Amino acid sequence: MKLKHLLIATFILVTAFPLFIGLYSLNSYTGVQYREQVKSHLSAISQIAKLRILAGVERANDNVAQIASRTQLRRSLAQWNDTRSDLALVQITRIINDAALDRSYLKSIGVFDQRGQFVTATNGFERLDNLVSAQFEDRPVRLEQHRGVVQLSRVAPLLLDGRLTGYVKVDFSTQFLNQLVRDRTGLGQTGEWLIAMHNSNGDALFATPLKYDPKAAFTRTVPFTQGTVPIIQALSGNELVLEEAPDYRDVPVLASTRYIEQLDWGLVAKIDESEVNAMVYANRSVIYAAQLGIVFLAVIVGVGLSTYISQPIENLKSHIEKVTHDGELSDPPRVTHGWQEVRELTAHFSYMMHSLKSLNENLQDRIDERTAELTKANALLEKTANQDPLTGLFNRRFFTLRFEQELDRSSRYGCLFALVLLDIDHFKQINDQWGHDIGDEVLKEVARFLLVSSRSSDMVARIGGEEFCILIPECEQDQVAIYLERLRCDLTELNFTAKDTRFTISASFGVAFYQPGVRSGKVMLKQADDALYDAKRTGRNRVCVYQEQHHT
């Protein structure tokens, strides 16, 4: 075998073949990493979508709570229950029409008496002769279909002096859900959002239009027996990323499932596997092309380098043969070749690796940037879900969570804590006389005052229109009474100005202390509410502590 051929074979075996294997492994690793990035992306955006849905539902709950907290509505309904007075009916209709104004996404309001019989409603309300309240006890927020349009419904009881006077049913537009479904950013060409709930048979019933079936809302179902379908996994409470899972069209998809426990809804973000694979193959094609190009270049360089090394030897061999046959003595040809080309070839390979490294670093920077944006969005959504937008205090949802935690802690360790309900006296008169802007300023100033007057371990929340709550852990009853009395007095010294007129406010306090053996938050809330009622009943602007013997 000639030296040139041996050098070519050796160069290909030692250089080109390992390079081919290394690039092939890099190609396979890149494909796996890309799928992992797509799965991580789906999981992140599905979590954000879940938080967006919870924020929209929480906003609806707040609107219903504000409507149900209207004292005049409850009193007028109690009068209607007793007298069936036309004046009471007119008053109820006026109140709910006023409540429906300037509330985004609110469609209609319906009022029912204490037996669930229809009383009155705003325009556009789908009349029900009888409201079956039991169907709303486990899931007070429901999706319903009205005249072919899906709406979000919330039923709340109306209580006056601890007595049920009736119910209010509020219907909201599902525009925020439809916007989520239509916004398929980050889901590629084939991706879509799925939102479903259980129907009466326990199957998955789609609650919104689908990309491939615009009329699917409240019409299309998936049997619960098809456990491999992502939407069934979501409704089963499983939050995971599924690969090669059949969707409702029986098409393999890559899907991230979420379960919204508070609503018993399932949420799915999915992309067809064909699109994911196409993107993976597209990336692989680029690497394959680069791989073949590099190997081809290596072969060419090997041939050239082998020729470059062997040519001087072959020239010398020809010169020796000539001397042997002809007997002519002459100097061998001068070797003018050098090794600079090899160094340049190495430099080219080094430059190519630097380019690949720079490409990977840029890709990682984009991933880090996207992760930071998602983290920021999650933090903003979490803050929105826990904070009252007007006063900046914690809202009813977060208060309920903290209250249950404190109750559990006290039950286990015997710690004493106090639950305080605070209601601004005659707040409706402030709104009626000075306007809602002044009323909002009063609420914000009271919230600021309560924050600066409380301990860092206390929790202050706004749980209704003009109703606040203070959770005081690790306390003594005498000290709490002194503290609240001082708080009540200081509150009356706050000054407000409206239309060049100064006025002051007062508040009534109801206090309940944790008693060993109490395991239900509803019991303590009822005790604090009874104490607050006593404070209002006995003249307002006072602190009343719940006493068991007074309420037996």
PyMOL commands that set and color helices and strands:
alter all, ss='L'
color gray80, all
select helices_A, chain A and resi 3-68+71-83+86-100+133-136+175-182+230-235+273-326+340-386+396-413+427-434+436-453+477-492+521-537+548-551
alter helices_A, ss='H'
color red, helices_A
select strands_A, chain A and resi 106-113+118-121+141-146+149-160+163-173+192-198+204-206+221-222+241-246+252-260+265-272+417-424+459-462+467-473+495-498+501-504+507-513+543-545
alter strands_A, ss='S'
color yellow, strands_A
deselect
rebuild
show_as cartoon
